[in-house]
Amino acid sequence: MPLNDAYTFASFRRTMTVLAGTASLAISLAAMPLPAVADDYDATVKDIQKTMGTVPAFINQFPRAGLPGAWAELKAIELSDKTALPPKTKALISLAVAAQIPCSYCIWADTESAKQAGASPEEIQEAVAMAALTRHWSTIFNGMQVDFETFKKDLGGEKSAAK
């Protein structure tokens, strides 16, 4: 294949870049140590049982190698009361994001979590409405290709940066 036209050369360059990136990723992944899956997995399942009072059926569908890390992350951020955000705020944020994805499983679970954390129906409604507003205006700004620097200047970005 001759590399004499710009399109062919660009296509070739993209292909080589992807192949180089794939090779680099494969080498990196091969060098990673494998977790002690059986022990970590069993301990994780016991901790889920202890924390939640049950082990949801979907846990059995999650990859064994990934469960210990996924549970640790969930427990450290979402379930912990030793984070910067209180549980109600975390549940409302999660619900707003879930509504935009959309994920019916998450919407149900996050609505229940928000209620358990003391969120009123009005707070739940407002969180979802804020997600919708953010998505709406993001669509407008991106679709109309609004200049980002002008946008920041128009909304006082230069004033706040000067402080």
C-alpha positions, 0 to 999 in steps of 0.5 A, spaced: 500 500 500 503 506 497 503 511 503 503 517 498 496 520 500 494 524 506 488 520 508 492 513 507 498 516 511 493 518 517 489 511 517 496 508 517 498 512 523 492 511 527 493 504 526 500 503 528 498 508 534 492 503 536 497 497 535 502 500 539 497 502 545 495 495 545 501 492 546 503 497 551 497 495 555 498 488 554 505 489 557 503 493 563 497 488 564 501 482 564 506 485 569 500 486 574 500 481 580 494 477 580 490 477 587 489 472 591 482 471 589 479 465 593 481 468 600 479 475 598 473 473 595 470 469 600 472 474 605 469 479 601 462 475 601 462 474 608 463 482 609 458 483 604 453 479 608 455 482 615 454 489 612 448 488 608 445 482 612 444 479 606 448 477 599 444 480 593 444 475 588 447 479 583 454 478 587 454 471 584 454 474 577 460 479 578 467 477 576 470 473 582 477 477 581 473 484 581 469 483 587 474 485 593 476 491 590 469 493 587 466 492 594 472 496 598 471 502 593 463 502 595 464 501 602 469 506 603 466 511 599 458 510 598 457 506 605 462 510 609 460 516 614 467 518 614 467 522 608 466 529 606 459 528 604 453 526 608 450 520 606 443 524 604 448 528 599 451 522 596 445 518 595 442 524 591 448 525 587 448 518 585 440 518 584 441 524 579 447 521 575 443 514 575 437 518 572 441 521 566 445 514 565 439 511 565 439 505 570 433 503 573 436 499 578 440 505 580 434 509 580 430 505 585 436 503 590 438 510 590 431 513 591 431 508 597 438 510 600 436 517 599 429 516 603 433 512 608 438 518 609 432 523 610 431 526 603 424 529 602 420 527 596 422 535 594 429 534 595 429 527 591 425 531 585 430 537 585 436 532 585 433 529 579 431 536 576 438 539 577 441 533 573 436 534 567 438 541 567 445 540 567 444 535 561 440 540 558 445 546 558 451 541 557 447 539 550 446 546 548 453 548 550 457 542 546 452 542 540 452 549 539 460 549 540 460 555 545 467 558 546 469 555 553 474 561 554 468 566 552 463 562 557 468 562 563 469 570 562 462 571 561 460 568 567 465 571 571 471 566 571 476 571 570 474 575 576 474 568 581 481 567 578 484 573 580 482 573 587 
